[in-house]
Amino acid sequence: MTNLEYTVSGGWRFLGRMDYLEAWNLQTNLARSRISGEISDTVLFVEHPPTYTLGRRGTDVDLLLPTENLEALGANVVEVDRGGQATFHGPGQLVVYPIIDLRQWGSGPVKYVRTLESILICVLEKYGIKGGLLDGLTGVWVDEEKIAAIGVKISRGVTMHGFALNISTDLSWFDHIVPCGVRDKGVTSMEELLGDKINVEDVISTMLTQFALIMGLSLDLIRQ
């Protein structure tokens, strides 16, 4: 997947289901290329097999089962260099990795995270879901249940990692961790709230529109 062809104006691609470490390696290579100016801003959309990740502030306390037990359930456990604590990635969850030069975008890390939250809130609104923020917590919530988690890394002005939106995720996977270090809140998904099936490619299309409207990114399809 590393031989992707990039357009000058920026690009996006839906990678389908990809192993977490493979996607992380792809992001790392793309971030290096973005820093050097070889490619323009890029957004990857992906779904992962069951994977628990621990961010820079995560510890084993955030895992409610030993690693070997989680692996026996069929999940990988990965320590990762993004911000935040423990979260889950898996089927039915759309994970979005923007590789963006914030220096050219013209703003810093805090504004970037707030902007990702705004994009997610607008996407949910298109589906009739009222998402919002909770004081002192990142991500997007519906009442007191998290529907989208955010964790980023910024190196030399270029972003990696990003956010995960629960579309049809099996929420029972979250029972084995303290999601994002928050013990007194729940998790939810779009299909859980709407009681209806949602097409992932339609969500991607809606999200691309919001990337253009809110961030000013003009993203063309990346063809292999």
Backbone as CSV, one residue per row, in Angstrom:
resi,resn,N_x,N_y,N_z,CA_x,CA_y,CA_z,C_x,C_y,C_z
1,MET,0.814,-1.212,0.000,0.000,0.000,0.000,0.849,1.264,0.000
2,THR,2.154,1.128,0.059,2.990,2.321,0.135,3.252,2.933,-1.228
3,ASN,2.806,2.305,-2.310,3.060,2.844,-3.637,1.865,3.651,-4.133
4,LEU,1.167,4.328,-3.202,0.016,5.120,-3.589,0.469,6.339,-4.377
5,GLU,-0.319,6.704,-5.380,-0.009,7.857,-6.204,-0.786,9.058,-5.666
6,TYR,-0.108,10.171,-5.433,-0.746,11.324,-4.814,-0.942,12.455,-5.812
7,THR,-2.083,13.107,-5.740,-2.335,14.257,-6.586,-1.742,15.495,-5.935
8,VAL,-1.504,16.509,-6.736,-0.870,17.728,-6.233,-1.763,18.431,-5.219
9,SER,-3.077,18.395,-5.435,-3.995,19.146,-4.577,-4.281,18.453,-3.249
10,GLY,-3.755,17.285,-3.041,-4.057,16.537,-1.825,-4.888,15.321,-2.186
11,GLY,-5.005,14.397,-1.276,-5.720,13.196,-1.651,-6.331,12.463,-0.475
12,TRP,-7.219,11.524,-0.781,-7.798,10.666,0.239,-7.926,9.264,-0.353
13,ARG,-7.973,8.289,0.542,-8.179,6.910,0.108,-8.814,6.104,1.225
14,PHE,-9.771,5.244,0.859,-10.342,4.282,1.797,-9.558,2.989,1.628
15,LEU,-8.852,2.594,2.678,-7.966,1.437,2.619,-8.673,0.125,2.924
16,GLY,-9.963,0.183,3.289,-10.653,-1.032,3.695,-10.166,-1.490,5.057
17,ARG,-10.158,-2.802,5.279,-9.692,-3.321,6.571,-8.186,-3.589,6.490
18,MET,-7.456,-2.981,7.381,-5.993,-3.081,7.368,-5.484,-3.270,8.786
19,ASP,-4.497,-4.133,8.942,-3.853,-4.341,10.235,-3.362,-3.015,10.807
20,TYR,-3.514,-2.845,12.117,-3.170,-1.565,12.733,-1.710,-1.196,12.510
21,LEU,-0.794,-2.145,12.702,0.626,-1.841,12.559,0.973,-1.492,11.111
22,GLU,0.323,-2.136,10.172,0.562,-1.814,8.761,0.126,-0.383,8.464
23,ALA,-1.041,-0.006,8.987,-1.527,1.360,8.779,-0.631,2.376,9.476
24,TRP,-0.146,2.043,10.649,0.752,2.938,11.382,2.041,3.153,10.589
25,ASN,2.580,2.081,10.029,3.790,2.189,9.222,3.544,3.052,7.982
26,LEU,2.370,2.880,7.351,2.025,3.692,6.193,1.941,5.162,6.583
27,GLN,1.272,5.450,7.701,1.192,6.829,8.176,2.572,7.438,8.390
28,THR,3.449,6.673,9.040,4.789,7.167,9.340,5.530,7.538,8.061
29,ASN,5.442,6.671,7.053,6.106,6.948,5.779,5.505,8.180,5.098
30,LEU,4.176,8.294,5.149,3.524,9.444,4.522,3.853,10.738,5.255
31,ALA,3.928,10.675,6.584,4.266,11.871,7.353,5.666,12.362,6.998
32,ARG,6.603,11.431,6.845,7.958,11.826,6.436,7.921,12.513,5.072
33,SER,7.126,11.957,4.160,7.026,12.538,2.824,6.336,13.904,2.861
34,ARG,5.378,14.058,3.784,4.707,15.372,3.904,5.675,16.398,4.473
35,ILE,6.470,16.017,5.459,7.444,16.931,6.056,8.443,17.409,5.008
36,SER,8.866,16.500,4.137,9.857,16.843,3.115,9.248,17.550,1.912
37,GLY,7.910,17.621,1.871,7.247,18.286,0.758,7.046,17.423,-0.464
38,GLU,7.293,16.121,-0.352,7.130,15.222,-1.499,5.663,14.979,-1.836
39,ILE,4.791,15.050,-0.835,3.355,14.878,-1.064,2.618,16.039,-0.414
40,SER,1.361,16.197,-0.780,0.524,17.214,-0.155,-0.361,16.572,0.907
41,ASP,-1.207,17.379,1.525,-2.054,16.874,2.605,-2.873,15.674,2.141
42,THR,-2.967,14.685,3.025,-3.570,13.404,2.688,-4.443,12.928,3.845
43,VAL,-5.558,12.303,3.545,-6.420,11.731,4.579,-6.705,10.271,4.238
44,LEU,-6.382,9.392,5.172,-6.631,7.964,5.005,-7.851,7.559,5.829
45,PHE,-8.719,6.758,5.233,-9.860,6.178,5.920,-9.631,4.673,5.983
46,VAL,-9.841,4.073,7.144,-9.504,2.665,7.313,-10.371,2.040,8.386
47,GLU,-10.488,0.736,8.336,-11.111,-0.049,9.391,-10.059,-1.064,9.851
48,HIS,-9.983,-1.306,11.148,-8.989,-2.238,11.671,-9.652,-3.510,12.202
49,PRO,-8.926,-4.627,12.182,-9.369,-5.787,12.962,-9.293,-5.430,14.447
50,PRO,-9.902,-6.200,15.339,-9.924,-5.825,16.761,-8.530,-5.521,17.313
51,THR,-8.370,-4.299,17.811,-7.076,-3.830,18.306,-7.284,-2.860,19.462
52,TYR,-6.608,-3.121,20.564,-6.560,-2.160,21.664,-5.252,-1.382,21.557
53,THR,-5.324,-0.064,21.658,-4.111,0.744,21.624,-3.984,1.547,22.904
54,LEU,-2.753,1.684,23.346,-2.424,2.498,24.519,-1.604,3.684,24.056
55,GLY,-2.131,4.896,24.240,-1.416,6.105,23.877,-0.342,6.447,24.888
56,ARG,0.273,7.605,24.701,1.421,7.987,25.545,1.062,8.101,27.022
57,ARG,-0.192,8.419,27.323,-0.605,8.522,28.728,-1.274,7.255,29.237
58,GLY,-1.333,6.239,28.398,-1.980,4.992,28.792,-1.067,4.092,29.605
59,THR,-1.657,3.323,30.508,-0.917,2.350,31.305,-1.723,1.045,31.339
60,ASP,-1.110,0.014,31.904,-1.806,-1.270,32.015,-3.055,-1.179,32.875
61,VAL,-3.143,-0.148,33.718,-4.327,0.039,34.556,-5.564,0.276,33.689
62,ASP,-5.345,0.822,32.481,-6.466,1.088,31.581,-6.995,-0.177,30.914
63,LEU,-6.250,-1.279,31.047,-6.695,-2.566,30.519,-7.300,-3.370,31.660
64,LEU,-8.537,-3.757,31.542,-9.225,-4.455,32.621,-8.984,-5.956,32.586
65,LEU,-8.332,-6.426,31.535,-7.906,-7.816,31.435,-6.423,-7.833,31.074
66,PRO,-5.676,-8.860,31.479,-4.281,-8.970,31.056,-4.187,-9.033,29.534
67,THR,-3.047,-8.598,29.024,-2.842,-8.581,27.578,-3.104,-9.947,26.950
68,GLU,-2.631,-11.009,27.613,-2.811,-12.343,27.033,-4.286,-12.729,26.942
69,ASN,-5.101,-12.242,27.879,-6.545,-12.520,27.816,-7.201,-11.766,26.657
70,LEU,-6.769,-10.526,26.461,-7.310,-9.747,25.349,-6.933,-10.390,24.017
71,GLU,-5.701,-10.876,23.941,-5.257,-11.538,22.714,-6.021,-12.844,22.489
72,ALA,-6.358,-13.527,23.580,-7.132,-14.765,23.462,-8.546,-14.492,22.928
73,LEU,-9.048,-13.288,23.160,-10.351,-12.899,22.624,-10.282,-12.568,21.136
74,GLY,-9.051,-12.465,20.614,-8.875,-12.165,19.193,-8.451,-10.749,18.898
75,ALA,-7.989,-10.017,19.923,-7.577,-8.628,19.736,-6.067,-8.480,19.869
76,ASN,-5.493,-7.586,19.078,-4.103,-7.191,19.274,-4.040,-6.078,20.301
77,VAL,-2.905,-5.957,20.988,-2.669,-4.871,21.942,-1.393,-4.160,21.516
78,VAL,-1.493,-2.839,21.275,-0.381,-2.090,20.710,-0.154,-0.815,21.522
79,GLU,1.092,-0.571,21.903,1.471,0.718,22.484,1.842,1.647,21.339
80,VAL,1.267,2.848,21.353,1.377,3.727,20.196,1.805,5.127,20.634
81,ASP,2.305,5.922,19.689,2.889,7.224,20.022,1.915,8.389,19.900
82,ARG,0.613,8.126,19.824,-0.371,9.213,19.824,-0.601,9.698,21.244
83,GLY,-1.303,10.816,21.368,-1.727,11.263,22.679,-2.880,10.419,23.186
84,GLY,-3.201,10.597,24.468,-4.346,9.896,25.026,-3.986,8.593,25.708
85,GLN,-5.015,7.842,26.054,-4.849,6.622,26.839,-5.300,5.398,26.035
86,ALA,-6.154,4.568,26.611,-6.547,3.331,25.936,-7.802,3.537,25.094
87,THR,-7.813,2.902,23.935,-9.041,2.878,23.144,-9.091,1.573,22.356
88,PHE,-10.212,1.375,21.688,-10.412,0.169,20.885,-10.666,0.557,19.447
89,HIS,-10.068,-0.196,18.516,-10.376,-0.080,17.100,-10.853,-1.433,16.606
90,GLY,-11.866,-1.427,15.770,-12.352,-2.712,15.282,-13.360,-2.571,14.165
91,PRO,-13.868,-3.692,13.680,-14.857,-3.685,12.602,-16.056,-2.805,12.950
92,GLY,-16.546,-2.112,11.940,-17.682,-1.220,12.161,-17.299,0.153,12.652
93,GLN,-16.014,0.396,12.771,-15.528,1.703,13.232,-14.714,2.333,12.099
94,LEU,-15.031,3.552,11.754,-14.275,4.278,10.728,-13.160,5.057,11.406
95,VAL,-11.921,4.701,11.059,-10.754,5.368,11.619,-10.175,6.282,10.543
96,VAL,-9.878,7.526,10.919,-9.460,8.546,9.958,-8.105,9.103,10.362
97,TYR,-7.153,9.031,9.431,-5.783,9.481,9.684,-5.433,10.637,8.744
98,PRO,-5.592,11.887,9.192,-5.157,13.017,8.370,-3.639,13.214,8.503
99,ILE,-2.970,13.328,7.366,-1.550,13.649,7.319,-1.471,15.072,6.774
100,ILE,-1.478,16.049,7.676,-1.677,17.452,7.309,-0.549,18.306,7.884
101,ASP,-0.061,19.247,7.103,0.943,20.201,7.568,0.220,21.381,8.208
102,LEU,0.246,21.440,9.537,-0.468,22.504,10.247,0.137,23.869,9.983
103,ARG,1.412,23.921,9.627,2.042,25.209,9.346,1.428,25.829,8.098
104,GLN,1.135,25.020,7.113,0.485,25.549,5.912,-0.994,25.806,6.158
105,TRP,-1.604,24.982,7.008,-3.011,25.194,7.342,-3.189,26.482,8.132
106,GLY,-2.157,26.851,8.906,-2.156,28.139,9.576,-2.709,28.141,10.982
107,SER,-2.620,27.003,11.681,-3.079,26.965,13.063,-2.311,25.892,13.816
108,GLY,-2.553,25.824,15.150,-1.786,24.925,15.994,-2.559,23.705,16.439
109,PRO,-1.956,22.914,17.341,-2.529,21.631,17.757,-3.903,21.736,18.412
110,VAL,-4.095,22.716,19.303,-5.378,22.812,20.007,-6.495,23.115,19.018
111,LYS,-6.279,24.088,18.147,-7.279,24.423,17.129,-7.526,23.218,16.221
112,TYR,-6.490,22.462,15.916,-6.639,21.285,15.056,-7.579,20.260,15.690
113,VAL,-7.372,19.958,16.968,-8.235,18.982,17.641,-9.668,19.497,17.710
114,ARG,-9.832,20.793,18.032,-11.181,21.364,18.067,-11.847,21.274,16.692
115,THR,-11.050,21.427,15.642,-11.589,21.360,14.287,-12.033,19.945,13.944
116,LEU,-11.245,18.942,14.345,-11.663,17.554,14.131,-12.984,17.281,14.843
117,GLU,-13.119,17.804,16.055,-14.380,17.629,16.785,-15.533,18.272,16.017
118,SER,-15.291,19.456,15.453,-16.337,20.150,14.689,-16.744,19.351,13.462
119,ILE,-15.762,18.766,12.774,-16.063,17.938,11.606,-16.972,16.781,12.001
120,LEU,-16.618,16.107,13.082,-17.409,14.967,13.536,-18.821,15.386,13.931
121,ILE,-18.956,16.481,14.626,-20.277,16.956,15.053,-21.148,17.257,13.832
122,CYS,-20.553,17.866,12.799,-21.309,18.177,11.583,-21.709,16.922,10.828
123,VAL,-20.824,15.932,10.783,-21.169,14.659,10.124,-22.344,14.003,10.843
124,LEU,-22.273,13.939,12.162,-23.358,13.325,12.930,-24.676,14.060,12.730
125,GLU,-24.596,15.376,12.641,-25.807,16.174,12.453,-26.511,15.813,11.146
126,LYS,-25.725,15.483,10.118,-26.310,15.094,8.834,-27.136,13.818,8.964
127,TYR,-26.856,13.027,9.989,-27.591,11.778,10.230,-28.644,11.944,11.342
128,GLY,-28.861,13.177,11.769,-29.858,13.430,12.797,-29.394,13.108,14.202
129,ILE,-28.084,13.016,14.403,-27.529,12.725,15.734,-26.918,14.002,16.290
130,LYS,-27.306,14.353,17.506,-26.797,15.580,18.128,-25.553,15.259,18.954
131,GLY,-24.391,15.428,18.358,-23.134,15.228,19.065,-22.679,16.515,19.711
132,GLY,-21.828,16.384,20.725,-21.330,17.566,21.410,-20.056,17.265,22.167
133,LEU,-19.622,18.245,22.935,-18.399,18.140,23.713,-18.731,18.098,25.193
134,LEU,-17.836,17.514,25.976,-17.934,17.544,27.437,-16.718,18.266,27.978
135,ASP,-16.948,19.126,28.972,-15.868,19.938,29.531,-14.697,19.076,29.988
136,GLY,-13.503,19.437,29.543,-12.293,18.771,29.994,-11.989,17.450,29.317
137,LEU,-12.846,17.022,28.375,-12.653,15.733,27.707,-12.589,15.932,26.198
138,THR,-11.694,15.209,25.547,-11.640,15.277,24.095,-12.641,14.300,23.491
139,GLY,-12.798,14.409,22.192,-13.721,13.516,21.503,-15.111,14.106,21.394
140,VAL,-16.006,13.331,20.791,-17.385,13.770,20.586,-18.319,12.815,21.305
141,TRP,-19.322,13.388,21.939,-20.208,12.646,22.826,-21.656,12.853,22.413
142,VAL,-22.483,11.865,22.722,-23.934,12.009,22.628,-24.449,11.808,24.039
143,ASP,-24.938,12.893,24.615,-25.207,12.925,26.054,-23.895,12.578,26.776
144,GLU,-23.841,11.488,27.522,-22.599,11.155,28.220,-21.984,9.859,27.701
145,GLU,-22.247,9.572,26.438,-21.655,8.403,25.807,-20.765,8.856,24.654
146,LYS,-19.535,8.336,24.625,-18.602,8.738,23.565,-18.914,7.984,22.284
147,ILE,-18.986,8.742,21.188,-19.222,8.143,19.882,-17.996,8.257,18.989
148,ALA,-17.074,9.167,19.328,-15.862,9.335,18.518,-14.704,9.739,19.425
149,ALA,-13.587,9.029,19.291,-12.387,9.302,20.080,-11.338,9.975,19.196
150,ILE,-10.548,10.852,19.813,-9.502,11.578,19.093,-8.173,11.382,19.804
151,GLY,-7.142,11.080,19.045,-5.776,10.989,19.582,-4.803,11.278,18.464
152,VAL,-3.964,12.288,18.623,-3.101,12.712,17.520,-1.639,12.781,17.955
153,LYS,-0.789,12.815,16.951,0.630,13.091,17.138,1.008,14.151,16.108
154,ILE,1.804,15.134,16.538,2.261,16.170,15.628,3.777,16.251,15.714
155,SER,4.436,16.055,14.588,5.892,16.102,14.525,6.312,17.038,13.410
156,ARG,7.103,18.043,13.749,7.567,19.039,12.772,6.396,19.644,12.009
157,GLY,5.301,19.832,12.739,4.135,20.488,12.181,3.186,19.598,11.417
158,VAL,3.526,18.310,11.247,2.691,17.403,10.460,1.964,16.420,11.367
159,THR,0.694,16.215,11.104,-0.155,15.384,11.958,-0.099,13.914,11.569
160,MET,-0.304,13.080,12.587,-0.514,11.641,12.406,-1.633,11.194,13.329
161,HIS,-2.050,9.953,13.160,-3.187,9.388,13.896,-4.405,10.268,13.622
162,GLY,-5.363,10.370,14.506,-6.541,11.147,14.160,-7.737,10.808,15.011
163,PHE,-8.802,10.235,14.390,-10.009,9.964,15.172,-10.683,8.689,14.698
164,ALA,-11.545,8.166,15.571,-12.278,6.930,15.295,-13.750,7.161,15.596
165,LEU,-14.600,6.922,14.614,-16.037,7.112,14.743,-16.718,5.755,14.773
166,ASN,-17.473,5.495,15.837,-18.211,4.232,15.957,-19.461,4.280,15.078
167,ILE,-19.470,3.460,14.036,-20.628,3.394,13.147,-21.491,2.188,13.523
168,SER,-20.926,0.997,13.402,-21.667,-0.216,13.778,-20.812,-1.097,14.682
169,THR,-19.920,-0.481,15.423,-18.960,-1.195,16.257,-19.647,-2.077,17.295
170,ASP,-19.095,-3.264,17.533,-19.536,-4.112,18.643,-19.018,-3.466,19.927
171,LEU,-19.907,-2.798,20.646,-19.502,-1.988,21.797,-19.035,-2.823,22.980
172,SER,-19.286,-4.130,22.962,-18.857,-4.972,24.083,-17.332,-5.033,24.196
173,TRP,-16.610,-4.752,23.098,-15.153,-4.722,23.178,-14.657,-3.673,24.168
174,PHE,-15.414,-2.594,24.332,-15.004,-1.524,25.237,-15.135,-1.930,26.709
175,ASP,-15.829,-3.037,26.980,-16.002,-3.483,28.364,-14.678,-3.903,29.003
176,HIS,-13.662,-4.161,28.191,-12.405,-4.698,28.705,-11.337,-3.634,28.940
177,ILE,-11.693,-2.359,28.757,-10.749,-1.263,28.980,-11.457,-0.111,29.686
178,VAL,-10.660,0.858,30.115,-11.206,2.143,30.559,-11.027,3.083,29.371
179,PRO,-12.059,3.278,28.564,-11.882,4.032,27.320,-11.416,5.462,27.566
180,CYS,-10.257,5.778,27.029,-9.683,7.124,27.133,-9.510,7.564,28.578
181,GLY,-9.413,6.609,29.503,-9.193,6.928,30.912,-10.423,7.440,31.642
182,VAL,-11.593,7.368,31.007,-12.831,7.894,31.595,-13.662,6.731,32.115
183,ARG,-13.837,6.662,33.423,-14.496,5.507,34.049,-15.999,5.667,34.199
184,ASP,-16.505,6.891,34.193,-17.916,7.095,34.539,-18.777,7.479,33.342
185,LYS,-18.290,7.190,32.126,-19.066,7.490,30.926,-19.146,6.239,30.053
186,GLY,-20.132,6.220,29.156,-20.305,5.065,28.288,-19.801,5.313,26.876
187,VAL,-20.053,4.360,26.005,-19.742,4.497,24.579,-20.985,4.144,23.785
188,THR,-21.074,4.677,22.586,-22.215,4.391,21.735,-21.759,4.383,20.282
189,SER,-22.686,4.119,19.371,-22.378,4.095,17.940,-23.551,4.704,17.182
190,MET,-23.304,5.026,15.918,-24.364,5.599,15.096,-25.537,4.628,14.933
191,GLU,-25.233,3.371,14.652,-26.315,2.409,14.458,-27.048,2.102,15.756
192,GLU,-26.323,2.142,16.873,-26.971,1.945,18.181,-28.014,3.035,18.412
193,LEU,-27.676,4.256,18.034,-28.573,5.387,18.258,-29.722,5.439,17.252
194,LEU,-29.428,5.083,16.012,-30.430,5.221,14.959,-31.261,3.963,14.741
195,GLY,-30.728,2.813,15.150,-31.435,1.559,14.938,-31.569,1.193,13.479
196,ASP,-30.602,1.619,12.673,-30.670,1.352,11.247,-29.259,1.177,10.699
197,LYS,-29.122,0.471,9.584,-27.826,0.258,8.961,-27.325,1.536,8.304
198,ILE,-26.018,1.751,8.358,-25.410,2.942,7.773,-24.295,2.514,6.829
199,ASN,-24.278,3.103,5.656,-23.257,2.811,4.658,-21.989,3.606,4.967
200,VAL,-20.878,2.886,5.158,-19.618,3.537,5.532,-19.153,4.505,4.452
201,GLU,-19.308,4.141,3.191,-18.850,5.022,2.118,-19.655,6.318,2.085
202,ASP,-20.916,6.264,2.486,-21.712,7.488,2.583,-21.171,8.389,3.698
203,VAL,-20.762,7.768,4.807,-20.182,8.553,5.904,-18.882,9.214,5.437
204,ILE,-18.056,8.481,4.697,-16.809,9.048,4.179,-17.097,10.241,3.278
205,SER,-18.084,10.101,2.386,-18.447,11.201,1.489,-18.878,12.432,2.277
206,THR,-19.705,12.221,3.297,-20.153,13.337,4.140,-18.971,13.974,4.859
207,MET,-18.041,13.139,5.327,-16.880,13.637,6.052,-15.954,14.446,5.146
208,LEU,-15.774,13.980,3.912,-14.939,14.718,2.963,-15.506,16.112,2.705
209,THR,-16.817,16.207,2.625,-17.454,17.519,2.453,-17.120,18.431,3.621
210,GLN,-17.138,17.886,4.835,-16.847,18.696,6.019,-15.360,19.060,6.105
211,PHE,-14.480,18.169,5.669,-13.059,18.530,5.607,-12.869,19.740,4.689
212,ALA,-13.615,19.772,3.583,-13.508,20.899,2.655,-14.110,22.169,3.248
213,LEU,-15.305,22.046,3.845,-15.993,23.228,4.367,-15.309,23.808,5.592
214,ILE,-14.855,22.946,6.495,-14.349,23.414,7.791,-12.843,23.646,7.777
215,MET,-12.097,22.773,7.085,-10.639,22.911,7.055,-10.129,23.514,5.749
216,GLY,-10.978,23.584,4.750,-10.534,24.126,3.471,-9.676,23.163,2.669
217,LEU,-9.765,21.855,2.967,-8.971,20.864,2.254,-9.714,20.395,1.018
218,SER,-9.065,20.484,-0.128,-9.618,19.949,-1.365,-8.941,18.626,-1.639
219,LEU,-9.664,17.538,-1.439,-9.064,16.209,-1.476,-9.612,15.392,-2.637
220,ASP,-8.727,14.957,-3.504,-9.114,14.100,-4.630,-8.849,12.644,-4.264
221,LEU,-9.574,11.753,-4.925,-9.367,10.324,-4.703,-7.960,9.927,-5.144
222,ILE,-7.255,9.208,-4.275,-5.944,8.667,-4.605,-6.136,7.337,-5.301
223,ARG,-5.594,7.207,-6.495,-5.725,5.956,-7.245,-4.398,5.209,-7.210
224,GLN,-4.508,3.900,-7.040,-3.312,3.072,-6.919,-2.782,2.695,-8.292
